[in-house]
Amino acid sequence: MSKKMNNLSNKDLENLIKILKEGKEIPAKYHDIFCKKEEVQKEYELTYDGKAREEDIIADTLSAPLQEVRTFNSDNKYPDGWTNKLIFGDNLMALKNLYEDPNIKGKIKLVYIDPPFATKQDFMKDEEKAYKDRVVGAKFLEFVRKRLVLLREILSNDGVIFMHMDQKKGHHLKLLMDEVFLESRFKNEIIWCYTQGGRPEDSYPNKHDTIYVYSRSQKMNFYPDNIKVPYELVSEKSSSSFTKIDKDGRKYKEIYGPGKKKLYRYYEDEGKVPFDWWTDIPQITGRSAQSKETELTNYPTQKPEKLLQRVIAGCTKEGELVLDAFAGSGTTLAVAEKLKRKWIGIDCGKLAIYTMQKRMLNLKKEIGNKGKSLTAKSFTLYNAGLYDWQAIKDLDFEHYRDFVLKLFQVREEVHKVRGIEIDGYIGNDNAYLWNHTTDKRAKLDIDFVKSLHEAISGKGGEVFYIIAPTNAFAFFEDEVKLDDTTYKTLRVPQSVITELIKRGGKTLKQPASEQDVNDTIDAVGFDFIQVPEVETELKISKPKEATLLNMKIKECVIKINKFKSRTLTKSPEEFENYETLSMVMVDYDYDRKVFDLDEVFYADQIKPDYEVRFDSSKLKGQMMVIYLDVYGNEKKKVLTLKDFKKK
């Protein structure tokens, strides 16, 4: 330990001593000093390019502040004040936020994830593409591993994680799970068998997915009585084996245990816990739409509610918290709601968010979305990584302060330097947030920096951060050096823009085709909502391809003449027309309260004319159209049939 202590800088040493004296939690970056690594030679280890240390993943992952967008069903809250969470954004940054929230970390009883399985090069044969796939494959593994590390950290001690995958990457991800959760925590390999879908002529049909189950510790909660099924679903001979009848007329059978020391009685009507191969749950298919009551959402890779019912009911109790970090169509959330569990859902796709929003507002009580209507408990939609800057500016200072400190990764720790109150630290350096609400006309000028320097007697350290809105600064320098202290300015949001540019301007990308919906997206940095430029022409027209069946139909046509994005790093002039169009989403019966997604037109579908066409009979009152760019920005428009008939 002494050798490691000697390697610390003076600042790190002072900070560590202070933390120890105050009895606070030791940051992850210091853990190696106190924790001995297991002196056991590893029999094997999964290695690949770009693999980070777990402690670095926890320490270095950006935490995205959660910006509240809207709360639904606010009059149907839990007695303890909990509100379910639907989060739009990069799940890695959102998970880091949950990791830092003491009300959530260690409280999650079950995690179910169904990450994107594969890369586009999976089935390429030639050497060059095979090589590319290996490179992309390493990135995919680290993409999943980073999220597994944070998911492990926020699980409760008796929590459990279910990872759902197909045959393409399952063998790799099993090794990841063994490494992150430990092989001794492995509980089950569940094989979900189904028969739906096509059948290849040159190989055996792939008709199963795999679900790996791991516990956070040796203990795992399991409630077998919640998931029992009729015997005939798990045993062909079950009905004929119940030959005895008790005094109440119930059929049963008796079987001796090991060594014939104990006789066990099993009743036919009690059912049986399914084995680790599930053959009684069919996939979601288009045929489901033939039923009046259907759970079909038309979202790619949607999983059936029966599958998630078995997962959630088997390992949680009512009132416990369930999380899905790749929430997609929202099956996990819908089933959790029906089973009276609390939930958190995260997804980086706007299509997924609108699909889930609609689903949670149109629930039916029974699994499979049947029966009477069910009003969901209160849930809040949050942005994590893509923010409405105007809404941030309109916050009261207390909420603004909380948001901005998280935005710049400030470790909130109010302390005083020579009597001046400082908000916290960035690394080991002081960070001070300017209260711009005290006097909105006041400016943060060089004289303020000098007076601050004098007030703290030059004891601000080598680096001292000052955070304020851009328009509050009366000088342009990013740094001001006074004696031995460099005062660095963090301008909101310009400093975030700088960070985006430094990182290559990458943001969340939205799909332009259905095939791209589940592409892996490893987003970095933050972005602010920038409404795209959209110009359209509306008209009524006959169908493009007239037939005897549609010759009497009149179609509403939205011709998109111009679509260009505006981002923090690019102006519209830098984009080609239509280059950033992701999709057009439509609510044909908009009630001016909630956008209720009815149909999606991907950019790929409406090329080359960029026309959105639909039967005019679908438009009874008013509709909302959302034009979405690849960065998640929206342009919304409310239309009526009259708008299409105008010349």
Summary of the structure (lengths in Angstrom):
residues: 647
radius of gyration: 28.4
end to end distance: 80.3
largest distance: 93.8
contacts: 1891
relative contact order: 0.10
helix: 29%
strand: 28%
